[in-house]
Amino acid sequence: MRALVAGRVGEPAEVLRLESRPVPTPEAGQALIRVKATPIHASDLHVLRGRYGFSPEFPTVGGHMECVGRVEALGPETEGLKIGERVVAVAVPAVPGPRVAGTWQEYLVADAQRLLPVPDDLSDTSACQLAVNPLTALLLVTRELDVQPGEWLLQTAAGSTVGRLVIQLAGHLGIRTMNVVRRRAAVEEIKALGGDEVICTEDEDLLRRVAELAGPAGVHKATDCVAGDVGAQVSQALAPGGEVVVYGALSTHRQTAPAALTIPLQARSLIYETKAVRGFWLNRWFGAAPPADALRALSEVRGLVIEDVLSIPQGRPFPLERFTEAISSAEAPAHGAKPLFVFDDDRGRDGDSR
């Protein structure tokens, strides 16, 4: 089989090589999956750069997040799956937890408890992206913060993939959203998506606008994917007793020094207003959640996508041979559709995202 392998830590385009490897054999409780499509997430690339929260053993097959494919073979004593079944493989390594196979290869072995059956009429684009961004949005809103209908939810990076999914989910659940964006050009787009209010930091003061919109009751719950000064302002903008969950640090996207990854919080705000700032990382959630609970959450996400509550934009398919072009597309300032590696019988041509 073909596999995209990084021999060492470094820039993905420099350290990745297309290799031929033996097809793996599933052991007890495992299944062999023939991969159909797998996305290229920014976090996949940061893992290879050594900038992420875990580091695999090198050499490593790239793609440490998710894919969709079909069950090709079952290991001994593997129950609940059948040959030919279409499944999403959750390749997010649990922290702490065992190693998980990378998805940028034609076949991979996965534990049965990491596989979610999906219907054939769900597009490859939607299916291969179920396990990271939509799940993160669901967990942030309903588990981490337990936002109730009618409550305000303040979120940064509203134009990101997770931010857009949060808006869709909030609309479905009757939650009101205040959405922070960097550019004025993004305001109307976020409103059209269903965002109740949009705050543009290009020409608006975040603290003042939150106070104006929320009134005396204030905002008590927020998510932040930016960190830095914007993350600090979100904390300041919350009402006493408020809570912000930080799940990303886009403001320090290119930083490698740990000292640069900061949120300059005000001690007075934390002490006298008893505000809370805490983190969320999907890998650590998988490390703490019982497998049955994780599958239940993924099943809930699957239902929301099938019912069109959550919409995942179409991806841009690339064959594995064009990995340098795909990586460049993933990191372009406005790359548009998310690049996907696709594996079709006709190997030399772009795949079909359906």
Residue pairs with C-beta under 8 A, 6 or more apart in sequence:
1 20
1 21
1 22
1 23
1 105
1 106
1 107
2 18
2 19
2 20
2 21
2 105
2 106
2 320
2 347
3 18
3 19
3 20
3 21
3 61
3 102
3 104
3 105
3 106
4 16
4 17
4 18
4 19
4 61
4 62
4 63
4 104
4 105
4 320
4 323
4 341
5 16
5 17
5 18
5 19
5 21
5 59
5 60
5 61
5 62
6 12
6 15
6 16
6 17
6 48
6 58
6 59
6 60
6 61
6 62
7 15
7 17
7 58
7 59
8 15
8 58
8 59
9 15
9 48
9 49
9 50
9 55
9 58
10 48
10 49
11 48
11 49
12 45
12 48
12 49
12 62
12 327
13 323
13 324
13 327
13 328
15 48
16 48
16 62
16 323
16 327
18 320
18 321
18 323
21 105
23 32
23 106
23 107
24 32
24 101
24 107
24 108
24 109
25 32
25 73
25 75
25 109
26 32
26 73
26 74
26 75
26 78
26 109
27 75
27 76
27 109
28 75
28 76
28 77
28 78
29 75
29 77
29 78
29 111
29 112
29 113
30 74
30 75
30 78
30 109
30 110
30 111
30 112
31 71
31 72
31 73
31 74
31 75
31 78
31 81
31 87
31 109
31 110
31 112
31 115
32 71
32 72
32 73
32 74
32 75
32 107
32 108
32 109
33 67
33 69
33 70
33 71
33 72
33 87
33 89
33 107
33 108
33 109
33 110
33 115
34 69
34 70
34 72
34 106
34 107
34 343
35 67
35 68
35 69
35 89
35 103
35 105
35 106
35 107
35 108
35 343
36 67
36 68
36 69
36 70
36 124
36 128
36 342
36 343
36 351
37 67
37 68
37 69
37 124
37 125
37 127
37 128
37 315
37 317
37 340
37 341
37 342
37 343
37 351
37 353
38 63
38 65
38 66
38 67
38 68
38 103
38 104
38 128
38 340
38 341
39 65
39 66
39 67
39 128
39 129
39 315
39 338
39 339
39 340
39 341
40 63
40 326
40 327
40 330
40 338
40 339
40 340
40 341
41 65
41 132
41 330
41 338
42 253
42 330
42 331
43 52
43 64
43 65
43 132
44 62
44 63
44 64
44 65
45 327
45 330
45 331
46 52
47 54
47 55
47 56
47 62
47 64
48 60
48 62
49 256
50 256
51 256
53 95
53 281
53 283
53 284
54 93
54 95
54 283
56 64
56 93
56 99
56 102
57 99
60 102
61 101
61 102
61 103
61 104
61 105
61 108
62 102
62 103
62 104
63 91
63 102
63 103
63 104
63 105
63 341
64 91
64 92
64 93
64 100
64 102
64 103
65 91
65 92
65 103
65 131
65 132
66 88
66 89
66 90
66 91
66 92
66 103
66 128
66 129
66 130
66 131
66 132
67 88
67 89
67 91
67 103
67 108
67 128
68 86
68 87
68 88
68 89
68 118
68 124
68 127
68 128
69 86
69 87
69 89
69 108
69 343
70 84
70 85
70 86
70 87
71 81
71 82
71 83
71 84
71 85
71 87
71 115
72 83
72 107
73 83
74 81
74 82
74 83
75 109
78 112
79 112
80 112
81 87
81 112
81 115
81 117
85 117
86 117
86 118
86 119
86 120
86 127
87 115
87 116
87 117
87 118
88 115
88 116
88 118
88 127
88 128
88 130
88 131
88 298
88 302
89 103
89 108
89 110
89 114
89 115
89 131
90 110
90 114
90 115
90 116
90 131
90 286
90 294
90 298
91 100
91 101
91 102
91 103
91 108
91 110
91 114
91 131
92 100
92 131
92 132
92 282
92 283
92 286
93 99
93 100
93 283
93 286
94 100
94 283
94 284
94 286
94 287
95 281
95 283
95 284
95 286
95 287
96 287
97 286
97 287
100 110
100 114
101 108
101 109
101 110
102 108
104 320
104 323
104 341
106 343
113 291
113 294
113 295
114 291
116 130
116 131
116 295
116 298
116 299
116 302
118 127
118 130
118 302
119 306
122 302
122 305
122 306
123 314
123 353
123 354
124 315
124 340
124 342
124 351
124 352
124 353
124 354
125 312
125 313
125 314
125 315
125 338
125 340
125 353
125 354
126 305
126 312
128 315
128 340
129 312
129 315
129 338
130 298
130 301
130 302
130 305
130 312
131 298
131 301
132 282
133 161
133 162
133 165
133 312
134 165
134 301
134 304
134 305
134 310
134 312
135 282
135 297
135 298
135 301
136 162
136 165
136 247
136 280
136 282
137 162
137 165
137 166
137 169
137 310
138 169
138 297
138 300
138 301
138 304
139 280
139 282
139 285
139 297
140 162
140 166
140 223
140 245
140 247
140 280
141 147
141 153
141 166
141 169
141 170
141 173
141 175
141 223
142 173
143 297
144 245
144 280
145 153
145 221
145 223
145 243
145 245
147 153
147 170
147 173
147 175
147 221
148 175
149 173
149 174
149 175
150 174
150 175
150 176
151 175
151 176
151 220
151 221
152 175
152 176
152 177
152 178
152 213
152 214
152 219
152 220
152 221
153 166
153 170
153 175
153 176
153 177
153 178
153 219
153 221
153 222
153 223
154 177
154 178
154 180
154 210
154 219
154 221
154 222
154 223
154 234
154 237
154 238
154 244
155 163
155 166
155 177
155 178
155 179
155 180
155 222
155 223
155 224
155 225
156 163
156 180
156 222
156 223
156 224
156 225
156 226
156 230
156 231
156 234
157 163
157 180
157 224
157 225
157 226
157 248
157 250
158 164
158 166
158 167
158 177
158 179
158 180
158 181
158 186
158 190
158 195
158 198
159 181
159 186
159 189
159 190
160 225
160 248
160 250
161 338
162 225
162 247
162 248
163 179
163 225
164 193
165 310
166 177
166 223
167 177
167 179
167 190
167 193
167 194
167 195
168 193
168 194
168 309
168 310
168 311
169 175
169 304
169 309
169 310
170 176
170 177
170 194
171 194
172 304
172 309
176 196
176 197
177 194
177 195
177 196
177 197
178 196
178 197
178 198
178 199
178 210
178 213
178 214
178 219
179 190
179 195
179 196
179 197
179 198
179 199
180 198
180 199
180 200
180 201
180 206
180 226
180 230
180 234
181 187
181 190
181 198
181 199
181 200
181 201
182 200
182 201
182 202
183 200
183 202
184 200
184 202
184 203
186 198
186 200
187 198
187 200
190 198
191 198
197 213
199 206
199 209
199 210
199 213
201 230
206 230
206 233
206 234
206 237
207 233
207 236
207 237
210 218
210 219
210 237
211 218
211 237
214 239
217 239
218 238
218 239
218 240
218 242
219 237
219 238
219 239
219 242
220 238
220 239
220 241
220 242
220 243
221 238
221 242
221 243
221 244
222 234
222 235
222 237
222 238
222 242
222 243
222 244
222 245
223 244
223 245
223 246
223 247
224 230
224 231
224 234
224 244
224 245
224 246
224 247
224 248
225 246
225 247
225 248
225 249
225 250
226 248
226 249
226 250
226 251
227 246
227 248
227 249
227 250
227 251
227 252
227 261
227 262
227 263
228 249
228 251
228 252
228 262
228 263
228 264
229 251
229 264
230 251
231 244
231 246
231 249
231 251
231 263
231 277
232 263
232 264
232 265
232 266
234 244
235 242
235 244
235 263
235 265
235 266
235 269
235 270
235 275
235 277
236 266
236 269
238 244
238 275
240 273
240 274
240 275
241 273
241 274
241 275
242 273
242 275
242 276
243 275
243 276
243 277
243 278
244 275
244 276
244 277
244 278
245 278
245 279
245 280
246 263
246 277
246 278
246 279
246 280
247 279
247 280
247 281
249 261
252 260
252 261
252 262
255 261
263 277
265 277
269 275
270 276
270 277
286 294
289 297
301 310
304 310
305 311
305 312
313 337
313 338
314 337
314 353
315 337
315 338
315 339
315 340
315 353
316 329
316 336
316 337
316 338
316 339
316 340
316 353
317 339
317 340
317 341
317 342
317 350
317 351
317 352
317 353
318 325
318 326
318 329
318 339
318 340
318 341
318 342
318 350
319 341
319 342
319 344
319 347
319 348
319 349
319 350
319 351
320 341
320 343
321 347
321 348
323 341
326 339
326 341
327 339
329 335
329 339
330 338
330 339
340 351
340 353
342 350
342 351
342 352
342 353
343 351
344 351
344 352
